[in-house]
Amino acid sequence: MTKFAARPNVVACDLDAGHALLNLDTSQYFKLNETGALIWKNVEAGNTVEQMQEELSSVFDVSEEDCRDDILHLLKALEEADLIERQA
């Protein structure tokens, strides 16, 4: 089961409609919509991708396959931006 964690050099804050993430080392800013913010909260909670999929599938009217694809797409972007890292 794959887990991700926020990098220690990343700060996050709530916005009206989502979250803002900032990598303090690179000064790269990343804005998340409400769905992305929910995924981020799952990352912070240490949830697996499977747990994220279960939660988001219950909140949104989306197929499990599409939900998983969307989660993985965002996690890949966050990882490429050095905002999260895979956990062993």
Stockholm file with secondary structure:
# STOCKHOLM 1.0

chainA/1-88         MTKFAARPNVVACDLDAGHALLNLDTSQYFKLNETGALIWKNVEAGNTVEQMQEELSSVFDVSEEDCRDDILHLLKALEEADLIERQA
#=GR chainA/1-88 SS CCEEEECTTEEEEEETTEEEEEETTTTEEEEECHHHHHHHHHHHTTCBHHHHHHHHHHHSSCCHHHHHHHHHHHHHHHHHTTSEEEEC
#=GC SS_cons        CCEEEECTTEEEEEETTEEEEEETTTTEEEEECHHHHHHHHHHHTTCBHHHHHHHHHHHSSCCHHHHHHHHHHHHHHHHHTTSEEEEC
//
